[in-house]
Amino acid sequence: MVKKIKTIPYKFVFILLFFCLACKTDKKQASISNEEANIYSNPLNVNFGDPFILDNGDGTYFMYGTGGGAKDGFSTYSSTNLTDWEYEGQVYQGNTAESWNLKSFWAPEVYKIDNAYYLFYSADKKDNPTNELETYSIGVAFSDSPKGPFADLKNEPLFDPGYPIIDANVFQDDNGKYYLYYSRACYKHSVKSEISEWAKNEGLYDELEESWVYGVELAPDFKSIIGEPVLLLSPPSSINDQNAEWESRSVISKEINRRWTEGSYTFKHGATYYMMYSANYYAGPNYAVGYATAAHPLGPYSKAGNNPVLQKNSATGGDVTGTGHNSVLFLDGGSTMYAVYHGRTKQSGEKRVVFIDEMEILEDGTLVVNGPTTAPKPYPLVK
């Protein structure tokens, strides 16, 4: 006797097949999601100029910068992966009835020292008896939290060198000494050179104003300086200087009659001090980054031959311009470095947005920034 085999209803087969395919699709999607979760693309969704990232030491990072929604002051964003940033609100409020400052709140950098946080920043001061157009000065504020609120250490600028200054950067050497680096603004700083004479002869500009980078030892309480500031970097004066062309592009392109050396950031690698800096007009496409090296934190510094190390890629098919005013983030115990900087894209228009790209120092001491990039790549913290 042949035993009759029961057939499975077609409806049940269809449901079973659908369930199997759904499970397979879910697994595939989960795999893709896991892969995509570790991928990011520049620029980040933060509208900051002059970005600076603080490693808080607990797995959280805080980004500060110019603009970003703050009115007369500074705000911060937080992140645990350096790509997804949460707005934490305004951390410093200037232009109050009691404050020494008035406007132009620029380039904040925050340092964590002995569980306290110190904010160095630039702003126009209220005290202006001669009605100058630019009275930029450097202030210092403190807080017990990276989210603020920050209060000024004293109700006046850190010091007065006799000319407007911006872009404070602080470096602590191995011996514990602190050094302050800043830029003298271009305002009323006309400089004669071979390049200024060339610009005049070409009918471009009658005179060129310049900004220069200075350095000085900083008192450990951050309330004063020690000694006199030392001139460390300035735009090339000779036409034949290997850095003259790229540092003069804003003049050559008839953009403006100013040449900048600003937005400096100093760090030490081995026995060498590296100072990165920005040149050209910050609001234009030619803003770019170079670097110089020295054997002492106060120089003398020698500019590198491979400058600029970060510049627009629009001439080579990209859409990034205005790359500049960088800071450096050290990961993996300092063995991995990232350049944090602002730039503009076709999509962002005039807004400055933040980029994070890996940088390295080769065996011969050459500094290289692998950017600007906009293609997808692994998270900075994922190795």
C-alpha positions as CSV (number, residue, x, y, z in Angstrom):
1,M,0.0,0.0,0.0
2,V,1.4,3.4,-1.0
3,K,1.1,6.0,1.7
4,K,-0.3,9.2,0.5
5,I,1.9,12.2,1.1
6,K,0.3,15.4,2.4
7,T,0.9,18.4,0.3
8,I,1.7,21.8,1.8
9,P,-0.7,24.5,1.0
10,Y,0.6,27.1,-1.5
11,K,-0.3,29.9,0.9
12,F,1.9,28.4,3.6
13,V,4.8,28.0,1.2
14,F,4.5,31.6,0.2
15,I,4.5,32.8,3.8
16,L,7.5,30.7,4.6
17,L,9.4,31.9,1.6
18,F,8.6,35.5,2.4
19,F,9.8,35.1,6.0
20,C,13.1,33.6,4.9
21,L,13.7,36.4,2.4
22,A,12.8,39.0,4.9
23,C,15.2,37.5,7.5
24,K,18.0,37.5,4.9
25,T,17.2,41.1,3.8
26,D,17.2,42.2,7.5
27,K,20.6,40.6,8.0
28,K,22.0,42.3,4.9
29,Q,20.5,45.6,5.9
30,A,21.9,45.2,9.4
31,S,25.3,44.5,7.9
32,I,25.1,47.5,5.7
33,S,24.0,49.7,8.7
34,N,26.9,48.5,10.8
35,E,29.3,49.3,8.0
36,E,27.7,52.7,7.4
37,A,27.7,53.5,11.1
38,N,31.5,53.7,10.9
39,I,31.6,55.9,7.8
40,Y,31.5,59.7,7.6
41,S,32.1,62.4,5.0
42,N,33.4,65.9,5.2
43,P,32.2,68.5,5.8
44,L,30.7,67.9,9.2
45,N,27.3,69.4,10.0
46,V,28.7,72.2,12.0
47,N,28.8,75.8,10.8
48,F,31.9,76.9,12.6
49,G,34.9,79.0,11.5
50,D,38.3,78.5,13.2
51,P,37.3,75.2,14.8
52,F,39.1,73.8,17.9
53,I,38.4,70.4,19.5
54,L,39.0,69.7,23.2
55,D,39.6,66.0,24.2
56,N,37.9,65.9,27.6
57,G,39.7,62.7,28.5
58,D,36.5,60.7,29.2
59,G,35.5,59.7,25.7
60,T,33.8,63.0,25.0
61,Y,35.0,65.8,22.7
62,F,33.9,69.4,22.6
63,M,34.2,71.7,19.6
64,Y,34.4,75.4,19.8
65,G,34.6,77.9,17.0
66,T,33.7,81.3,15.6
67,G,29.9,81.7,15.0
68,G,27.9,78.5,15.2
69,G,24.8,80.2,16.6
70,A,26.4,82.2,19.4
71,K,25.5,85.9,19.7
72,D,28.3,88.0,21.2
73,G,30.2,85.0,22.4
74,F,30.9,81.3,21.9
75,S,29.0,78.0,21.8
76,T,30.1,74.4,21.8
77,Y,29.1,71.0,20.3
78,S,29.8,67.6,21.9
79,S,30.6,64.2,20.3
80,T,31.8,60.8,21.2
81,N,32.8,59.8,17.7
82,L,34.1,63.1,16.2
83,T,31.5,63.0,13.4
84,D,28.1,63.3,15.1
85,W,27.9,66.6,17.0
86,E,25.3,67.7,19.4
87,Y,24.7,71.4,20.1
88,E,25.3,72.2,23.8
89,G,24.4,75.9,23.7
90,Q,26.3,79.1,24.3
91,V,29.2,78.8,26.8
92,Y,30.5,82.4,27.0
93,Q,28.5,85.6,26.8
94,G,30.3,88.8,25.9
95,N,29.2,92.4,25.2
96,T,27.5,92.8,28.6
97,A,27.3,95.9,30.7
98,E,30.3,94.7,32.8
99,S,32.5,93.1,30.1
100,W,35.6,94.7,28.5
101,N,34.6,93.4,25.0
102,L,32.2,94.6,22.5
103,K,32.0,92.5,19.3
104,S,34.0,90.4,16.8
105,F,34.2,87.3,19.0
106,W,36.6,85.0,17.2
107,A,38.8,82.0,17.3
108,P,38.1,80.4,20.7
109,E,40.4,77.7,22.1
110,V,39.6,75.8,25.3
111,Y,42.2,74.0,27.4
112,K,41.6,71.6,30.3
113,I,44.2,72.0,33.1
114,D,43.8,70.5,36.5
115,N,40.1,69.9,36.1
116,A,39.5,73.6,35.2
117,Y,38.8,74.9,31.7
118,Y,40.4,78.0,30.2
119,L,39.0,79.8,27.2
120,F,41.3,82.0,25.1
121,Y,39.6,84.2,22.5
122,S,39.7,87.3,20.5
123,A,37.3,90.3,20.6
124,D,37.1,94.0,20.0
125,K,37.5,96.0,23.2
126,K,35.1,98.8,24.3
127,D,37.9,101.1,25.4
128,N,38.6,103.0,22.1
129,P,39.4,106.7,22.8
130,T,40.7,107.3,19.2
131,N,37.8,105.5,17.5
132,E,39.9,102.9,15.7
133,L,38.1,100.5,13.3
134,E,39.8,97.5,14.8
135,T,40.6,97.1,18.5
136,Y,41.1,93.3,18.6
137,S,42.5,92.0,21.9
138,I,42.9,88.6,23.6
139,G,40.8,87.6,26.6
140,V,40.9,84.6,28.9
141,A,37.9,83.1,30.7
142,F,37.5,80.0,32.9
143,S,34.9,77.5,34.0
144,D,34.6,74.2,35.9
145,S,32.8,72.6,32.9
146,P,33.5,72.4,29.2
147,K,29.9,73.5,28.7
148,G,30.5,76.7,30.6
149,P,29.4,79.2,31.6
150,F,32.9,80.8,31.2
151,A,33.7,84.0,33.2
152,D,36.7,86.2,32.4
153,L,39.7,85.9,34.6
154,K,39.9,89.6,34.7
155,N,37.8,92.3,33.2
156,E,40.4,93.5,30.7
157,P,42.4,91.9,27.9
158,L,45.3,89.6,28.7
159,F,47.8,92.3,27.7
160,D,48.2,95.3,25.3
161,P,51.1,95.1,22.8
162,G,50.1,98.4,21.3
163,Y,48.4,97.0,18.2
164,P,45.3,94.9,17.5
165,I,45.8,91.1,18.0
166,I,43.8,87.9,17.3
167,D,44.0,84.1,17.1
168,A,45.4,83.1,20.5
169,N,47.0,79.6,20.7
170,V,48.6,78.1,23.8
171,F,51.4,75.5,24.0
172,Q,52.8,73.9,27.0
173,D,56.4,72.6,26.6
174,D,57.9,69.6,28.3
175,N,59.4,71.7,31.1
176,G,55.9,72.9,32.0
177,K,56.3,76.4,30.6
178,Y,53.4,77.9,28.7
179,Y,53.7,79.9,25.5
180,L,51.1,82.2,23.9
181,Y,51.1,82.6,20.1
182,Y,49.0,85.3,18.4
183,S,48.7,87.3,15.2
184,R,49.1,91.0,14.9
185,A,46.2,92.2,12.7
186,C,46.8,93.8,9.3
187,Y,45.1,97.1,10.4
188,K,47.3,100.1,9.8
189,H,50.3,97.8,9.4
190,S,51.7,98.8,6.0
191,V,54.9,96.9,5.1
192,K,57.3,97.7,2.3
193,S,58.9,94.7,0.4
194,E,59.8,93.5,-3.1
195,I,56.2,92.2,-3.3
196,S,54.6,95.5,-2.3
197,E,56.7,97.3,-4.9
198,W,55.7,94.8,-7.5
199,A,52.0,95.2,-6.6
200,K,52.4,99.0,-6.9
201,N,54.2,98.8,-10.2
202,E,51.5,96.4,-11.6
203,G,48.8,98.8,-10.6
204,L,47.3,96.4,-8.1
205,Y,47.6,98.3,-4.8
206,D,49.6,101.3,-3.6
207,E,50.4,99.6,-0.3
208,L,50.1,96.2,1.3
209,E,49.1,95.6,4.9
210,E,50.3,92.4,6.7
211,S,49.6,90.3,9.8
212,W,52.5,88.7,11.7
213,V,52.7,85.8,14.2
214,Y,54.3,86.5,17.6
215,G,55.1,84.3,20.5
216,V,55.7,85.1,24.2
217,E,55.9,83.1,27.4
218,L,52.7,83.0,29.3
219,A,52.4,83.3,33.1
220,P,51.1,80.0,34.7
221,D,48.0,81.7,36.1
222,F,47.2,82.9,32.5
223,K,46.7,86.5,33.7
224,S,49.8,88.0,32.2
225,I,52.8,87.4,29.9
226,I,56.5,87.0,30.8
227,G,59.0,89.0,28.8
228,E,58.5,90.7,25.4
229,P,56.7,89.1,22.4
230,V,59.0,87.8,19.7
231,L,58.2,88.0,15.9
232,L,58.1,84.4,14.6
233,L,56.4,84.4,11.2
234,S,55.5,87.0,8.5
235,P,54.7,86.9,4.8
236,P,57.7,86.5,2.5
237,S,59.3,89.9,1.5
238,S,61.3,88.6,-1.5
239,I,59.6,87.7,-4.8
240,N,62.0,84.7,-5.1
241,D,61.0,83.2,-1.8
242,Q,59.6,79.7,-2.3
243,N,56.5,80.6,-0.2
244,A,55.9,84.0,-1.9
245,E,53.4,82.9,-4.5
246,W,50.9,81.0,-2.4
247,E,51.0,83.4,0.5
248,S,50.3,86.3,-1.9
249,R,47.4,84.9,-3.9
250,S,44.9,87.3,-2.4
251,V,47.0,90.2,-3.7
252,I,47.8,88.6,-7.1
253,S,44.1,87.8,-7.8
254,K,43.2,91.4,-6.8
255,E,41.1,90.1,-3.9
256,I,42.5,92.5,-1.3
257,N,45.6,94.6,-0.4
258,R,46.4,92.4,2.6
259,R,48.7,89.5,3.3
260,W,48.0,87.4,6.4
261,T,50.0,85.1,8.6
262,E,47.4,84.0,11.2
263,G,45.5,81.2,12.9
264,S,48.7,79.6,14.1
265,Y,48.8,76.3,16.0
266,T,52.0,75.0,17.6
267,F,52.9,71.5,18.8
268,K,56.0,69.4,19.4
269,H,57.0,66.3,17.5
270,G,60.2,64.7,18.7
271,A,62.7,67.5,19.3
272,T,61.1,69.8,16.7
273,Y,58.4,72.5,17.2
274,Y,55.9,72.7,14.4
275,M,53.9,75.9,13.8
276,M,51.0,75.6,11.3
277,Y,49.6,78.9,10.0
278,S,47.1,80.3,7.5
279,A,47.7,82.8,4.7
280,N,45.5,84.8,2.4
281,Y,42.0,86.3,2.9
282,Y,39.9,84.2,5.3
283,A,36.7,84.9,3.4
284,G,38.1,84.0,0.0
285,P,38.9,80.8,-1.9
286,N,42.7,81.2,-1.5
287,Y,42.8,80.7,2.2
288,A,45.4,77.9,2.8
289,V,47.6,76.4,5.4
290,G,51.4,76.1,5.7
291,Y,53.8,75.3,8.5
292,A,57.3,76.2,9.8
293,T,59.7,74.4,12.2
294,A,62.1,75.4,15.0
295,A,64.3,73.9,17.7
296,H,62.8,76.2,20.4
297,P,59.2,77.3,21.0
298,L,60.1,80.9,20.4
299,G,62.1,80.1,17.2
300,P,63.6,81.0,14.9
301,Y,61.1,79.3,12.7
302,S,61.8,78.2,9.1
303,K,59.0,77.8,6.6
304,A,58.6,74.4,4.9
305,G,59.3,73.8,1.2
306,N,56.2,71.7,0.7
307,N,53.8,74.5,1.6
308,P,50.9,74.9,1.3
309,V,50.0,71.6,2.9
310,L,46.2,72.3,2.8
311,Q,44.5,74.3,0.1
312,K,41.4,74.4,-2.2
313,N,40.8,71.5,-4.5
314,S,38.5,73.2,-6.9
315,A,41.2,73.4,-9.5
316,T,41.5,69.6,-9.6
317,G,37.8,68.8,-9.8
318,G,36.8,69.2,-6.2
319,D,34.4,71.7,-4.7
320,V,36.3,72.8,-1.5
321,T,37.8,76.3,-1.1
322,G,38.9,78.6,1.7
323,T,40.6,75.9,3.8
324,G,42.2,77.3,6.8
325,H,42.6,78.2,10.5
326,N,43.3,74.7,11.7
327,S,44.0,73.1,15.0
328,V,45.3,69.6,15.6
329,L,43.7,66.7,17.4
330,F,45.9,64.0,18.8
331,L,44.5,60.5,19.2
332,D,45.9,57.1,20.2
333,G,48.2,58.6,22.7
334,G,49.4,61.2,20.2
335,S,50.5,58.7,17.5
336,T,47.6,59.7,15.3
337,M,46.9,63.3,14.3
338,Y,44.0,65.0,12.7
339,A,43.8,68.5,11.2
340,V,40.6,70.2,12.2
341,Y,39.8,73.2,10.0
342,H,37.1,75.1,8.2
343,G,36.4,75.5,4.5
344,R,33.6,76.2,2.1
345,T,31.9,74.0,-0.5
346,K,29.4,74.7,-3.3
347,Q,26.7,73.5,-1.0
348,S,27.7,75.6,2.0
349,G,28.1,78.7,0.0
350,E,29.5,81.5,2.1
351,K,29.1,79.5,5.3
352,R,32.2,78.1,6.8
353,V,31.9,74.4,7.7
354,V,34.2,72.0,9.6
355,F,36.5,69.3,8.1
356,I,38.5,66.7,9.9
357,D,41.3,65.0,7.9
358,E,44.2,62.8,9.0
359,M,47.7,64.3,8.9
360,E,51.1,62.8,9.5
361,I,54.8,63.6,9.9
362,L,57.0,61.6,7.6
363,E,60.4,60.1,8.7
364,D,62.2,63.1,7.3
365,G,60.1,65.5,9.3
366,T,57.8,66.6,6.5
367,L,54.3,67.4,7.6
368,V,51.5,66.2,5.3
369,V,47.7,66.8,5.6
370,N,45.6,64.3,3.7
371,G,42.9,66.7,2.6
372,P,40.7,68.3,1.9
373,T,38.5,65.3,1.5
374,T,34.7,64.9,0.9
375,A,34.7,61.1,0.1
376,P,33.3,58.6,2.6
377,K,35.9,57.2,5.0
378,P,36.1,55.5,8.4
379,Y,35.4,57.4,11.6
380,P,38.5,59.0,13.1
381,L,38.2,56.8,16.2
382,V,37.7,53.6,14.3
383,K,41.0,51.9,13.3
